[in-house]
Amino acid sequence: MSFKTTSSIIINDLNFRTSVLESLDWDELVCNDFFIYLEQSLENNLSIEELFSDIIRLYNKNLAIIIKDVFEEVYYNYLEEKS
């Protein structure tokens, strides 16, 4: 499974979406905006530093922590697949 496939699975995961929505005070419009922002940022190869800085600035620190945890999980899964 490729990195992009693994990322898509996690992004579509209900628990992940619920965590994001909760971190955004259950505001579905802001949540949808965030997912659009995240997808565009990943497509445009925004650096990790810029991504987390933007998430904190545009949304909040709790959301940045959730995204960091997901990225780490994807990275560790990728490393396990390679070995």
Rosetta constraint file for C-alpha pairs under 8 A:
AtomPair CA 1 CA 5 HARMONIC 6.20 0.50
AtomPair CA 1 CA 6 HARMONIC 6.61 0.50
AtomPair CA 1 CA 81 HARMONIC 7.96 0.50
AtomPair CA 2 CA 6 HARMONIC 6.21 0.50
AtomPair CA 2 CA 78 HARMONIC 7.78 0.50
AtomPair CA 3 CA 7 HARMONIC 6.07 0.50
AtomPair CA 3 CA 74 HARMONIC 7.35 0.50
AtomPair CA 3 CA 78 HARMONIC 6.50 0.50
AtomPair CA 4 CA 8 HARMONIC 6.13 0.50
AtomPair CA 5 CA 9 HARMONIC 6.29 0.50
AtomPair CA 6 CA 10 HARMONIC 6.42 0.50
AtomPair CA 6 CA 74 HARMONIC 6.65 0.50
AtomPair CA 7 CA 11 HARMONIC 6.09 0.50
AtomPair CA 7 CA 74 HARMONIC 6.55 0.50
AtomPair CA 8 CA 12 HARMONIC 6.12 0.50
AtomPair CA 9 CA 13 HARMONIC 6.21 0.50
AtomPair CA 10 CA 16 HARMONIC 6.94 0.50
AtomPair CA 10 CA 70 HARMONIC 7.57 0.50
AtomPair CA 11 CA 16 HARMONIC 6.68 0.50
AtomPair CA 11 CA 17 HARMONIC 7.19 0.50
AtomPair CA 12 CA 16 HARMONIC 7.49 0.50
AtomPair CA 12 CA 17 HARMONIC 7.15 0.50
AtomPair CA 13 CA 17 HARMONIC 6.35 0.50
AtomPair CA 14 CA 18 HARMONIC 6.06 0.50
AtomPair CA 15 CA 19 HARMONIC 6.17 0.50
AtomPair CA 16 CA 20 HARMONIC 6.25 0.50
AtomPair CA 17 CA 21 HARMONIC 6.05 0.50
AtomPair CA 18 CA 22 HARMONIC 6.02 0.50
AtomPair CA 19 CA 23 HARMONIC 6.15 0.50
AtomPair CA 19 CA 66 HARMONIC 7.48 0.50
AtomPair CA 20 CA 24 HARMONIC 6.35 0.50
AtomPair CA 20 CA 31 HARMONIC 7.00 0.50
AtomPair CA 20 CA 63 HARMONIC 6.31 0.50
AtomPair CA 20 CA 66 HARMONIC 7.24 0.50
AtomPair CA 21 CA 25 HARMONIC 6.49 0.50
AtomPair CA 21 CA 26 HARMONIC 4.87 0.50
AtomPair CA 21 CA 27 HARMONIC 6.59 0.50
AtomPair CA 21 CA 28 HARMONIC 6.76 0.50
AtomPair CA 21 CA 31 HARMONIC 5.81 0.50
AtomPair CA 22 CA 26 HARMONIC 5.05 0.50
AtomPair CA 23 CA 60 HARMONIC 7.92 0.50
AtomPair CA 23 CA 62 HARMONIC 6.10 0.50
AtomPair CA 23 CA 63 HARMONIC 5.71 0.50
AtomPair CA 24 CA 30 HARMONIC 7.03 0.50
AtomPair CA 24 CA 31 HARMONIC 6.67 0.50
AtomPair CA 24 CA 59 HARMONIC 7.47 0.50
AtomPair CA 24 CA 60 HARMONIC 7.87 0.50
AtomPair CA 24 CA 63 HARMONIC 7.44 0.50
AtomPair CA 26 CA 31 HARMONIC 7.86 0.50
AtomPair CA 27 CA 31 HARMONIC 6.18 0.50
AtomPair CA 28 CA 32 HARMONIC 6.05 0.50
AtomPair CA 29 CA 33 HARMONIC 6.17 0.50
AtomPair CA 30 CA 34 HARMONIC 6.07 0.50
AtomPair CA 31 CA 35 HARMONIC 6.37 0.50
AtomPair CA 32 CA 36 HARMONIC 6.34 0.50
AtomPair CA 33 CA 37 HARMONIC 6.13 0.50
AtomPair CA 34 CA 38 HARMONIC 6.00 0.50
AtomPair CA 35 CA 39 HARMONIC 6.07 0.50
AtomPair CA 36 CA 40 HARMONIC 6.17 0.50
AtomPair CA 37 CA 41 HARMONIC 6.01 0.50
AtomPair CA 38 CA 42 HARMONIC 6.15 0.50
AtomPair CA 39 CA 43 HARMONIC 6.15 0.50
AtomPair CA 40 CA 44 HARMONIC 6.06 0.50
AtomPair CA 41 CA 45 HARMONIC 6.18 0.50
AtomPair CA 41 CA 46 HARMONIC 5.31 0.50
AtomPair CA 41 CA 51 HARMONIC 7.19 0.50
AtomPair CA 42 CA 46 HARMONIC 6.15 0.50
AtomPair CA 46 CA 50 HARMONIC 6.41 0.50
AtomPair CA 46 CA 51 HARMONIC 6.21 0.50
AtomPair CA 47 CA 51 HARMONIC 6.07 0.50
AtomPair CA 48 CA 52 HARMONIC 6.17 0.50
AtomPair CA 49 CA 53 HARMONIC 6.08 0.50
AtomPair CA 50 CA 54 HARMONIC 5.95 0.50
AtomPair CA 51 CA 55 HARMONIC 6.14 0.50
AtomPair CA 52 CA 56 HARMONIC 6.18 0.50
AtomPair CA 52 CA 64 HARMONIC 5.82 0.50
AtomPair CA 52 CA 68 HARMONIC 7.93 0.50
AtomPair CA 53 CA 57 HARMONIC 6.14 0.50
AtomPair CA 54 CA 58 HARMONIC 5.68 0.50
AtomPair CA 54 CA 59 HARMONIC 7.82 0.50
AtomPair CA 55 CA 59 HARMONIC 5.27 0.50
AtomPair CA 55 CA 60 HARMONIC 6.27 0.50
AtomPair CA 55 CA 61 HARMONIC 7.32 0.50
AtomPair CA 55 CA 63 HARMONIC 7.10 0.50
AtomPair CA 55 CA 64 HARMONIC 5.75 0.50
AtomPair CA 56 CA 60 HARMONIC 4.39 0.50
AtomPair CA 56 CA 61 HARMONIC 4.81 0.50
AtomPair CA 56 CA 63 HARMONIC 7.43 0.50
AtomPair CA 56 CA 64 HARMONIC 6.01 0.50
AtomPair CA 59 CA 63 HARMONIC 7.01 0.50
AtomPair CA 60 CA 64 HARMONIC 6.61 0.50
AtomPair CA 61 CA 65 HARMONIC 6.32 0.50
AtomPair CA 62 CA 66 HARMONIC 6.42 0.50
AtomPair CA 63 CA 67 HARMONIC 6.25 0.50
AtomPair CA 64 CA 68 HARMONIC 6.04 0.50
AtomPair CA 65 CA 69 HARMONIC 6.17 0.50
AtomPair CA 66 CA 70 HARMONIC 6.34 0.50
AtomPair CA 67 CA 71 HARMONIC 6.14 0.50
AtomPair CA 68 CA 72 HARMONIC 6.17 0.50
AtomPair CA 69 CA 73 HARMONIC 6.21 0.50
AtomPair CA 70 CA 74 HARMONIC 6.20 0.50
AtomPair CA 71 CA 75 HARMONIC 6.07 0.50
AtomPair CA 72 CA 76 HARMONIC 6.10 0.50
AtomPair CA 73 CA 77 HARMONIC 6.10 0.50
AtomPair CA 74 CA 78 HARMONIC 6.09 0.50
AtomPair CA 75 CA 79 HARMONIC 6.26 0.50
AtomPair CA 76 CA 80 HARMONIC 6.22 0.50
AtomPair CA 77 CA 81 HARMONIC 6.24 0.50
AtomPair CA 78 CA 82 HARMONIC 6.38 0.50
AtomPair CA 79 CA 83 HARMONIC 6.49 0.50
